[in-house]
Amino acid sequence: MRTQKTKFLLVVAMLVIAGAVTLAIAEQNKGAKDIELYGGKRGKVPFAHHSHQEKLGNCDVCHTPICL
């Protein structure tokens, strides 16, 4: 009985740690804070990348791969 509880708690702890690591990696991989986009005749146009990430909350809105 005690061994089962220990195994269960170990599995739960491993899942919590794995989730925390995944979130930390995702947080670090945000790309550049500010970027420049091609604005046609205007030339390079500044774009506040991190601000848009925070407002949208879902990178797939802009960065969805096109499936053919």
N, CA, C and O atoms as a Maestro MAE file, in Angstrom:
{
 s_m_m2io_version
 :::
 2.0.0
}

f_m_ct {
 s_m_title
 :::
 protein
 m_atom[272] {
  # First column is atom index #
  i_m_mmod_type
  r_m_x_coord
  r_m_y_coord
  r_m_z_coord
  i_m_residue_number
  s_m_chain_name
  s_m_pdb_residue_name
  s_m_pdb_atom_name
  i_m_atomic_number
  :::
  1 25 0.828 -1.194 0.000 1 A "MET " " N  " 7
  2 3 0.000 0.000 0.000 1 A "MET " " CA " 6
  3 2 0.870 1.254 0.000 1 A "MET " " C  " 6
  4 15 0.625 2.188 -0.763 1 A "MET " " O  " 8
  5 25 1.874 1.269 0.850 2 A "ARG " " N  " 7
  6 3 2.742 2.444 0.938 2 A "ARG " " CA " 6
  7 2 3.551 2.626 -0.352 2 A "ARG " " C  " 6
  8 15 3.809 3.753 -0.775 2 A "ARG " " O  " 8
  9 25 3.944 1.519 -0.965 3 A "THR " " N  " 7
  10 3 4.713 1.571 -2.203 3 A "THR " " CA " 6
  11 2 3.873 2.156 -3.330 3 A "THR " " C  " 6
  12 15 4.392 2.907 -4.156 3 A "THR " " O  " 8
  13 25 2.595 1.829 -3.379 4 A "GLN " " N  " 7
  14 3 1.714 2.356 -4.410 4 A "GLN " " CA " 6
  15 2 1.549 3.861 -4.275 4 A "GLN " " C  " 6
  16 15 1.546 4.579 -5.275 4 A "GLN " " O  " 8
  17 25 1.411 4.344 -3.045 5 A "LYS " " N  " 7
  18 3 1.292 5.784 -2.817 5 A "LYS " " CA " 6
  19 2 2.567 6.503 -3.232 5 A "LYS " " C  " 6
  20 15 2.519 7.580 -3.825 5 A "LYS " " O  " 8
  21 25 3.707 5.899 -2.916 6 A "THR " " N  " 7
  22 3 4.992 6.499 -3.275 6 A "THR " " CA " 6
  23 2 5.140 6.567 -4.786 6 A "THR " " C  " 6
  24 15 5.578 7.587 -5.317 6 A "THR " " O  " 8
  25 25 4.783 5.501 -5.483 7 A "LYS " " N  " 7
  26 3 4.856 5.492 -6.942 7 A "LYS " " CA " 6
  27 2 3.918 6.533 -7.540 7 A "LYS " " C  " 6
  28 15 4.282 7.251 -8.471 7 A "LYS " " O  " 8
  29 25 2.705 6.605 -6.995 8 A "PHE " " N  " 7
  30 3 1.732 7.577 -7.485 8 A "PHE " " CA " 6
  31 2 2.242 9.007 -7.303 8 A "PHE " " C  " 6
  32 15 2.166 9.814 -8.230 8 A "PHE " " O  " 8
  33 25 2.754 9.318 -6.132 9 A "LEU " " N  " 7
  34 3 3.283 10.657 -5.873 9 A "LEU " " CA " 6
  35 2 4.488 10.976 -6.760 9 A "LEU " " C  " 6
  36 15 4.661 12.120 -7.181 9 A "LEU " " O  " 8
  37 25 5.307 9.986 -7.043 10 A "LEU " " N  " 7
  38 3 6.448 10.175 -7.927 10 A "LEU " " CA " 6
  39 2 5.992 10.497 -9.346 10 A "LEU " " C  " 6
  40 15 6.551 11.385 -9.990 10 A "LEU " " O  " 8
  41 25 4.989 9.790 -9.832 11 A "VAL " " N  " 7
  42 3 4.453 10.055 -11.172 11 A "VAL " " CA " 6
  43 2 3.835 11.449 -11.234 11 A "VAL " " C  " 6
  44 15 4.054 12.177 -12.202 11 A "VAL " " O  " 8
  45 25 3.077 11.823 -10.227 12 A "VAL " " N  " 7
  46 3 2.468 13.160 -10.193 12 A "VAL " " CA " 6
  47 2 3.554 14.235 -10.180 12 A "VAL " " C  " 6
  48 15 3.448 15.228 -10.900 12 A "VAL " " O  " 8
  49 25 4.584 14.048 -9.378 13 A "ALA " " N  " 7
  50 3 5.686 15.016 -9.312 13 A "ALA " " CA " 6
  51 2 6.387 15.136 -10.666 13 A "ALA " " C  " 6
  52 15 6.736 16.237 -11.091 13 A "ALA " " O  " 8
  53 25 6.591 14.007 -11.341 14 A "MET " " N  " 7
  54 3 7.247 14.043 -12.649 14 A "MET " " CA " 6
  55 2 6.390 14.785 -13.672 14 A "MET " " C  " 6
  56 15 6.925 15.526 -14.497 14 A "MET " " O  " 8
  57 25 5.081 14.601 -13.633 15 A "LEU " " N  " 7
  58 3 4.186 15.309 -14.551 15 A "LEU " " CA " 6
  59 2 4.189 16.814 -14.282 15 A "LEU " " C  " 6
  60 15 4.184 17.618 -15.214 15 A "LEU " " O  " 8
  61 25 4.198 17.183 -13.017 16 A "VAL " " N  " 7
  62 3 4.237 18.608 -12.661 16 A "VAL " " CA " 6
  63 2 5.548 19.235 -13.144 16 A "VAL " " C  " 6
  64 15 5.540 20.332 -13.702 16 A "VAL " " O  " 8
  65 25 6.651 18.556 -12.936 17 A "ILE " " N  " 7
  66 3 7.953 19.069 -13.370 17 A "ILE " " CA " 6
  67 2 8.004 19.159 -14.892 17 A "ILE " " C  " 6
  68 15 8.498 20.149 -15.433 17 A "ILE " " O  " 8
  69 25 7.503 18.143 -15.589 18 A "ALA " " N  " 7
  70 3 7.497 18.163 -17.054 18 A "ALA " " CA " 6
  71 2 6.659 19.335 -17.572 18 A "ALA " " C  " 6
  72 15 7.052 20.000 -18.530 18 A "ALA " " O  " 8
  73 25 5.534 19.585 -16.958 19 A "GLY " " N  " 7
  74 3 4.696 20.714 -17.356 19 A "GLY " " CA " 6
  75 2 5.385 22.050 -17.129 19 A "GLY " " C  " 6
  76 15 5.310 22.945 -17.972 19 A "GLY " " O  " 8
  77 25 6.049 22.183 -16.001 20 A "ALA " " N  " 7
  78 3 6.758 23.427 -15.697 20 A "ALA " " CA " 6
  79 2 7.901 23.665 -16.682 20 A "ALA " " C  " 6
  80 15 8.119 24.793 -17.124 20 A "ALA " " O  " 8
  81 25 8.622 22.616 -17.020 21 A "VAL " " N  " 7
  82 3 9.724 22.742 -17.985 21 A "VAL " " CA " 6
  83 2 9.176 23.137 -19.349 21 A "VAL " " C  " 6
  84 15 9.749 23.997 -20.018 21 A "VAL " " O  " 8
  85 25 8.083 22.524 -19.767 22 A "THR " " N  " 7
  86 3 7.465 22.853 -21.059 22 A "THR " " CA " 6
  87 2 7.040 24.311 -21.101 22 A "THR " " C  " 6
  88 15 7.273 24.992 -22.099 22 A "THR " " O  " 8
  89 25 6.429 24.795 -20.045 23 A "LEU " " N  " 7
  90 3 6.018 26.200 -19.998 23 A "LEU " " CA " 6
  91 2 7.219 27.134 -20.017 23 A "LEU " " C  " 6
  92 15 7.178 28.180 -20.665 23 A "LEU " " O  " 8
  93 25 8.283 26.773 -19.318 24 A "ALA " " N  " 7
  94 3 9.482 27.610 -19.292 24 A "ALA " " CA " 6
  95 2 10.118 27.687 -20.674 24 A "ALA " " C  " 6
  96 15 10.563 28.756 -21.091 24 A "ALA " " O  " 8
  97 25 10.166 26.573 -21.382 25 A "ILE " " N  " 7
  98 3 10.734 26.566 -22.735 25 A "ILE " " CA " 6
  99 2 9.864 27.398 -23.670 25 A "ILE " " C  " 6
  100 15 10.389 28.167 -24.475 25 A "ILE " " O  " 8
  101 25 8.568 27.260 -23.577 26 A "ALA " " N  " 7
  102 3 7.661 28.022 -24.433 26 A "ALA " " CA " 6
  103 2 7.788 29.518 -24.158 26 A "ALA " " C  " 6
  104 15 7.728 30.327 -25.085 26 A "ALA " " O  " 8
  105 25 7.961 29.883 -22.916 27 A "GLU " " N  " 7
  106 3 8.106 31.297 -22.544 27 A "GLU " " CA " 6
  107 2 9.386 31.877 -23.116 27 A "GLU " " C  " 6
  108 15 9.407 33.039 -23.520 27 A "GLU " " O  " 8
  109 25 10.453 31.091 -23.157 28 A "GLN " " N  " 7
  110 3 11.732 31.588 -23.665 28 A "GLN " " CA " 6
  111 2 11.726 31.722 -25.176 28 A "GLN " " C  " 6
  112 15 12.459 32.554 -25.711 28 A "GLN " " O  " 8
  113 25 10.936 30.945 -25.878 29 A "ASN " " N  " 7
  114 3 10.955 30.913 -27.329 29 A "ASN " " CA " 6
  115 2 9.904 31.858 -27.909 29 A "ASN " " C  " 6
  116 15 8.989 31.418 -28.605 29 A "ASN " " O  " 8
  117 25 10.032 33.145 -27.626 30 A "LYS " " N  " 7
  118 3 9.077 34.125 -28.109 30 A "LYS " " CA " 6
  119 2 9.560 34.860 -29.354 30 A "LYS " " C  " 6
  120 15 8.805 35.638 -29.937 30 A "LYS " " O  " 8
  121 25 10.777 34.632 -29.763 31 A "GLY " " N  " 7
  122 3 11.297 35.365 -30.909 31 A "GLY " " CA " 6
  123 2 11.762 36.749 -30.506 31 A "GLY " " C  " 6
  124 15 11.895 37.060 -29.323 31 A "GLY " " O  " 8
  125 25 12.003 37.568 -31.506 32 A "ALA " " N  " 7
  126 3 12.523 38.915 -31.266 32 A "ALA " " CA " 6
  127 2 11.468 39.805 -30.599 32 A "ALA " " C  " 6
  128 15 10.272 39.665 -30.854 32 A "ALA " " O  " 8
  129 25 11.925 40.709 -29.751 33 A "LYS " " N  " 7
  130 3 11.018 41.640 -29.093 33 A "LYS " " CA " 6
  131 2 10.402 42.582 -30.110 33 A "LYS " " C  " 6
  132 15 9.186 42.775 -30.127 33 A "LYS " " O  " 8
  133 25 11.226 43.160 -30.946 34 A "ASP " " N  " 7
  134 3 10.789 44.057 -32.016 34 A "ASP " " CA " 6
  135 2 11.396 43.575 -33.330 34 A "ASP " " C  " 6
  136 15 12.552 43.153 -33.371 34 A "ASP " " O  " 8
  137 25 10.610 43.641 -34.399 35 A "ILE " " N  " 7
  138 3 11.116 43.255 -35.714 35 A "ILE " " CA " 6
  139 2 10.749 44.336 -36.724 35 A "ILE " " C  " 6
  140 15 9.950 45.226 -36.433 35 A "ILE " " O  " 8
  141 25 11.336 44.251 -37.901 36 A "GLU " " N  " 7
  142 3 11.001 45.163 -38.985 36 A "GLU " " CA " 6
  143 2 10.387 44.357 -40.110 36 A "GLU " " C  " 6
  144 15 10.909 43.314 -40.504 36 A "GLU " " O  " 8
  145 25 9.262 44.856 -40.625 37 A "LEU " " N  " 7
  146 3 8.576 44.207 -41.734 37 A "LEU " " CA " 6
  147 2 8.724 45.069 -42.981 37 A "LEU " " C  " 6
  148 15 8.904 46.284 -42.889 37 A "LEU " " O  " 8
  149 25 8.648 44.441 -44.129 38 A "TYR " " N  " 7
  150 3 8.726 45.184 -45.377 38 A "TYR " " CA " 6
  151 2 7.395 45.882 -45.603 38 A "TYR " " C  " 6
  152 15 6.351 45.231 -45.663 38 A "TYR " " O  " 8
  153 25 7.427 47.201 -45.728 39 A "GLY " " N  " 7
  154 3 6.213 47.998 -45.876 39 A "GLY " " CA " 6
  155 2 6.031 48.585 -47.263 39 A "GLY " " C  " 6
  156 15 5.445 49.657 -47.411 39 A "GLY " " O  " 8
  157 25 6.529 47.890 -48.286 40 A "GLY " " N  " 7
  158 3 6.358 48.390 -49.652 40 A "GLY " " CA " 6
  159 2 7.118 49.686 -49.862 40 A "GLY " " C  " 6
  160 15 8.318 49.751 -49.597 40 A "GLY " " O  " 8
  161 25 6.432 50.723 -50.337 41 A "LYS " " N  " 7
  162 3 7.069 52.016 -50.612 41 A "LYS " " CA " 6
  163 2 7.586 52.680 -49.341 41 A "LYS " " C  " 6
  164 15 8.465 53.539 -49.403 41 A "LYS " " O  " 8
  165 25 7.051 52.292 -48.203 42 A "ARG " " N  " 7
  166 3 7.482 52.878 -46.926 42 A "ARG " " CA " 6
  167 2 8.803 52.289 -46.449 42 A "ARG " " C  " 6
  168 15 9.421 52.811 -45.521 42 A "ARG " " O  " 8
  169 25 9.226 51.225 -47.071 43 A "GLY " " N  " 7
  170 3 10.460 50.571 -46.640 43 A "GLY " " CA " 6
  171 2 10.207 49.681 -45.439 43 A "GLY " " C  " 6
  172 15 9.161 49.040 -45.333 43 A "GLY " " O  " 8
  173 25 11.165 49.649 -44.549 44 A "LYS " " N  " 7
  174 3 11.027 48.809 -43.351 44 A "LYS " " CA " 6
  175 2 10.131 49.497 -42.332 44 A "LYS " " C  " 6
  176 15 10.287 50.686 -42.054 44 A "LYS " " O  " 8
  177 25 9.189 48.736 -41.777 45 A "VAL " " N  " 7
  178 3 8.228 49.264 -40.808 45 A "VAL " " CA " 6
  179 2 8.442 48.533 -39.479 45 A "VAL " " C  " 6
  180 15 8.463 47.302 -39.458 45 A "VAL " " O  " 8
  181 25 8.601 49.268 -38.363 46 A "PRO " " N  " 7
  182 3 8.790 48.605 -37.072 46 A "PRO " " CA " 6
  183 2 7.514 47.869 -36.636 46 A "PRO " " C  " 6
  184 15 6.402 48.334 -36.885 46 A "PRO " " O  " 8
  185 25 7.693 46.723 -35.988 47 A "PHE " " N  " 7
  186 3 6.586 45.905 -35.528 47 A "PHE " " CA " 6
  187 2 6.909 45.396 -34.132 47 A "PHE " " C  " 6
  188 15 7.905 44.700 -33.934 47 A "PHE " " O  " 8
  189 25 6.070 45.743 -33.171 48 A "ALA " " N  " 7
  190 3 6.274 45.331 -31.772 48 A "ALA " " CA " 6
  191 2 5.778 43.895 -31.594 48 A "ALA " " C  " 6
  192 15 4.625 43.675 -31.223 48 A "ALA " " O  " 8
  193 25 6.638 42.932 -31.855 49 A "HIS " " N  " 7
  194 3 6.288 41.514 -31.868 49 A "HIS " " CA " 6
  195 2 5.767 41.030 -30.514 49 A "HIS " " C  " 6
  196 15 4.715 40.394 -30.458 49 A "HIS " " O  " 8
  197 25 6.476 41.316 -29.430 50 A "HIS " " N  " 7
  198 3 6.058 40.825 -28.105 50 A "HIS " " CA " 6
  199 2 4.723 41.421 -27.660 50 A "HIS " " C  " 6
  200 15 3.921 40.745 -27.016 50 A "HIS " " O  " 8
  201 25 4.490 42.684 -28.005 51 A "SER " " N  " 7
  202 3 3.211 43.301 -27.639 51 A "SER " " CA " 6
  203 2 2.051 42.566 -28.292 51 A "SER " " C  " 6
  204 15 1.021 42.331 -27.660 51 A "SER " " O  " 8
  205 25 2.223 42.204 -29.558 52 A "HIS " " N  " 7
  206 3 1.178 41.472 -30.265 52 A "HIS " " CA " 6
  207 2 0.999 40.072 -29.682 52 A "HIS " " C  " 6
  208 15 -0.124 39.576 -29.590 52 A "HIS " " O  " 8
  209 25 2.102 39.436 -29.289 53 A "GLN " " N  " 7
  210 3 1.998 38.111 -28.679 53 A "GLN " " CA " 6
  211 2 1.178 38.168 -27.398 53 A "GLN " " C  " 6
  212 15 0.331 37.309 -27.152 53 A "GLN " " O  " 8
  213 25 1.435 39.182 -26.588 54 A "GLU " " N  " 7
  214 3 0.712 39.307 -25.320 54 A "GLU " " CA " 6
  215 2 -0.768 39.575 -25.553 54 A "GLU " " C  " 6
  216 15 -1.613 39.030 -24.842 54 A "GLU " " O  " 8
  217 25 -1.095 40.409 -26.542 55 A "LYS " " N  " 7
  218 3 -2.493 40.751 -26.801 55 A "LYS " " CA " 6
  219 2 -3.254 39.591 -27.418 55 A "LYS " " C  " 6
  220 15 -4.397 39.330 -27.041 55 A "LYS " " O  " 8
  221 25 -2.629 38.886 -28.372 56 A "LEU " " N  " 7
  222 3 -3.314 37.781 -29.047 56 A "LEU " " CA " 6
  223 2 -3.331 36.518 -28.205 56 A "LEU " " C  " 6
  224 15 -4.340 35.815 -28.145 56 A "LEU " " O  " 8
  225 25 -2.201 36.230 -27.549 57 A "GLY " " N  " 7
  226 3 -2.116 35.058 -26.699 57 A "GLY " " CA " 6
  227 2 -1.982 33.739 -27.444 57 A "GLY " " C  " 6
  228 15 -1.725 32.710 -26.820 57 A "GLY " " O  " 8
  229 25 -2.147 33.743 -28.751 58 A "ASN " " N  " 7
  230 3 -2.066 32.513 -29.533 58 A "ASN " " CA " 6
  231 2 -1.246 32.798 -30.787 58 A "ASN " " C  " 6
  232 15 -1.715 33.475 -31.701 58 A "ASN " " O  " 8
  233 25 -0.033 32.284 -30.825 59 A "CYS " " N  " 7
  234 3 0.868 32.542 -31.952 59 A "CYS " " CA " 6
  235 2 0.342 31.969 -33.267 59 A "CYS " " C  " 6
  236 15 0.732 32.427 -34.340 59 A "CYS " " O  " 8
  237 25 -0.542 30.968 -33.192 60 A "ASP " " N  " 7
  238 3 -1.075 30.347 -34.404 60 A "ASP " " CA " 6
  239 2 -1.913 31.311 -35.229 60 A "ASP " " C  " 6
  240 15 -2.136 31.071 -36.416 60 A "ASP " " O  " 8
  241 25 -2.382 32.396 -34.623 61 A "VAL " " N  " 7
  242 3 -3.168 33.381 -35.370 61 A "VAL " " CA " 6
  243 2 -2.344 33.911 -36.542 61 A "VAL " " C  " 6
  244 15 -2.869 34.085 -37.642 61 A "VAL " " O  " 8
  245 25 -1.070 34.164 -36.314 62 A "CYS " " N  " 7
  246 3 -0.198 34.696 -37.369 62 A "CYS " " CA " 6
  247 2 0.750 33.646 -37.946 62 A "CYS " " C  " 6
  248 15 1.159 33.742 -39.103 62 A "CYS " " O  " 8
  249 25 1.094 32.659 -37.149 63 A "HIS " " N  " 7
  250 3 2.136 31.690 -37.531 63 A "HIS " " CA " 6
  251 2 1.576 30.287 -37.750 63 A "HIS " " C  " 6
  252 15 2.131 29.315 -37.239 63 A "HIS " " O  " 8
  253 25 0.504 30.174 -38.490 64 A "THR " " N  " 7
  254 3 -0.078 28.874 -38.796 64 A "THR " " CA " 6
  255 2 0.537 28.343 -40.077 64 A "THR " " C  " 6
  256 15 0.503 29.020 -41.104 64 A "THR " " O  " 8
  257 25 1.100 27.138 -40.033 65 A "PRO " " N  " 7
  258 3 1.647 26.574 -41.259 65 A "PRO " " CA " 6
  259 2 0.541 26.290 -42.277 65 A "PRO " " C  " 6
  260 15 -0.557 25.863 -41.921 65 A "PRO " " O  " 8
  261 25 0.849 26.529 -43.519 66 A "ILE " " N  " 7
  262 3 -0.119 26.275 -44.588 66 A "ILE " " CA " 6
  263 2 -0.010 24.812 -44.990 66 A "ILE " " C  " 6
  264 15 1.061 24.350 -45.385 66 A "ILE " " O  " 8
  265 25 -1.093 24.096 -44.892 67 A "CYS " " N  " 7
  266 3 -1.115 22.673 -45.265 67 A "CYS " " CA " 6
  267 2 -1.658 22.554 -46.682 67 A "CYS " " C  " 6
  268 15 -2.738 23.060 -46.987 67 A "CYS " " O  " 8
  269 25 -0.912 21.891 -47.534 68 A "LEU " " N  " 7
  270 3 -1.357 21.718 -48.919 68 A "LEU " " CA " 6
  271 2 -1.956 20.357 -49.127 68 A "LEU " " C  " 6
  272 15 -2.385 20.034 -50.234 68 A "LEU " " O  " 8
  :::
 }
 m_bond[271] {
  # First column is bond index #
  i_m_from
  i_m_to
  i_m_order
  :::
  1 1 2 1
  2 2 3 1
  3 3 4 2
  4 3 5 1
  5 5 6 1
  6 6 7 1
  7 7 8 2
  8 7 9 1
  9 9 10 1
  10 10 11 1
  11 11 12 2
  12 11 13 1
  13 13 14 1
  14 14 15 1
  15 15 16 2
  16 15 17 1
  17 17 18 1
  18 18 19 1
  19 19 20 2
  20 19 21 1
  21 21 22 1
  22 22 23 1
  23 23 24 2
  24 23 25 1
  25 25 26 1
  26 26 27 1
  27 27 28 2
  28 27 29 1
  29 29 30 1
  30 30 31 1
  31 31 32 2
  32 31 33 1
  33 33 34 1
  34 34 35 1
  35 35 36 2
  36 35 37 1
  37 37 38 1
  38 38 39 1
  39 39 40 2
  40 39 41 1
  41 41 42 1
  42 42 43 1
  43 43 44 2
  44 43 45 1
  45 45 46 1
  46 46 47 1
  47 47 48 2
  48 47 49 1
  49 49 50 1
  50 50 51 1
  51 51 52 2
  52 51 53 1
  53 53 54 1
  54 54 55 1
  55 55 56 2
  56 55 57 1
  57 57 58 1
  58 58 59 1
  59 59 60 2
  60 59 61 1
  61 61 62 1
  62 62 63 1
  63 63 64 2
  64 63 65 1
  65 65 66 1
  66 66 67 1
  67 67 68 2
  68 67 69 1
  69 69 70 1
  70 70 71 1
  71 71 72 2
  72 71 73 1
  73 73 74 1
  74 74 75 1
  75 75 76 2
  76 75 77 1
  77 77 78 1
  78 78 79 1
  79 79 80 2
  80 79 81 1
  81 81 82 1
  82 82 83 1
  83 83 84 2
  84 83 85 1
  85 85 86 1
  86 86 87 1
  87 87 88 2
  88 87 89 1
  89 89 90 1
  90 90 91 1
  91 91 92 2
  92 91 93 1
  93 93 94 1
  94 94 95 1
  95 95 96 2
  96 95 97 1
  97 97 98 1
  98 98 99 1
  99 99 100 2
  100 99 101 1
  101 101 102 1
  102 102 103 1
  103 103 104 2
  104 103 105 1
  105 105 106 1
  106 106 107 1
  107 107 108 2
  108 107 109 1
  109 109 110 1
  110 110 111 1
  111 111 112 2
  112 111 113 1
  113 113 114 1
  114 114 115 1
  115 115 116 2
  116 115 117 1
  117 117 118 1
  118 118 119 1
  119 119 120 2
  120 119 121 1
  121 121 122 1
  122 122 123 1
  123 123 124 2
  124 123 125 1
  125 125 126 1
  126 126 127 1
  127 127 128 2
  128 127 129 1
  129 129 130 1
  130 130 131 1
  131 131 132 2
  132 131 133 1
  133 133 134 1
  134 134 135 1
  135 135 136 2
  136 135 137 1
  137 137 138 1
  138 138 139 1
  139 139 140 2
  140 139 141 1
  141 141 142 1
  142 142 143 1
  143 143 144 2
  144 143 145 1
  145 145 146 1
  146 146 147 1
  147 147 148 2
  148 147 149 1
  149 149 150 1
  150 150 151 1
  151 151 152 2
  152 151 153 1
  153 153 154 1
  154 154 155 1
  155 155 156 2
  156 155 157 1
  157 157 158 1
  158 158 159 1
  159 159 160 2
  160 159 161 1
  161 161 162 1
  162 162 163 1
  163 163 164 2
  164 163 165 1
  165 165 166 1
  166 166 167 1
  167 167 168 2
  168 167 169 1
  169 169 170 1
  170 170 171 1
  171 171 172 2
  172 171 173 1
  173 173 174 1
  174 174 175 1
  175 175 176 2
  176 175 177 1
  177 177 178 1
  178 178 179 1
  179 179 180 2
  180 179 181 1
  181 181 182 1
  182 182 183 1
  183 183 184 2
  184 183 185 1
  185 185 186 1
  186 186 187 1
  187 187 188 2
  188 187 189 1
  189 189 190 1
  190 190 191 1
  191 191 192 2
  192 191 193 1
  193 193 194 1
  194 194 195 1
  195 195 196 2
  196 195 197 1
  197 197 198 1
  198 198 199 1
  199 199 200 2
  200 199 201 1
  201 201 202 1
  202 202 203 1
  203 203 204 2
  204 203 205 1
  205 205 206 1
  206 206 207 1
  207 207 208 2
  208 207 209 1
  209 209 210 1
  210 210 211 1
  211 211 212 2
  212 211 213 1
  213 213 214 1
  214 214 215 1
  215 215 216 2
  216 215 217 1
  217 217 218 1
  218 218 219 1
  219 219 220 2
  220 219 221 1
  221 221 222 1
  222 222 223 1
  223 223 224 2
  224 223 225 1
  225 225 226 1
  226 226 227 1
  227 227 228 2
  228 227 229 1
  229 229 230 1
  230 230 231 1
  231 231 232 2
  232 231 233 1
  233 233 234 1
  234 234 235 1
  235 235 236 2
  236 235 237 1
  237 237 238 1
  238 238 239 1
  239 239 240 2
  240 239 241 1
  241 241 242 1
  242 242 243 1
  243 243 244 2
  244 243 245 1
  245 245 246 1
  246 246 247 1
  247 247 248 2
  248 247 249 1
  249 249 250 1
  250 250 251 1
  251 251 252 2
  252 251 253 1
  253 253 254 1
  254 254 255 1
  255 255 256 2
  256 255 257 1
  257 257 258 1
  258 258 259 1
  259 259 260 2
  260 259 261 1
  261 261 262 1
  262 262 263 1
  263 263 264 2
  264 263 265 1
  265 265 266 1
  266 266 267 1
  267 267 268 2
  268 267 269 1
  269 269 270 1
  270 270 271 1
  271 271 272 2
  :::
 }
}
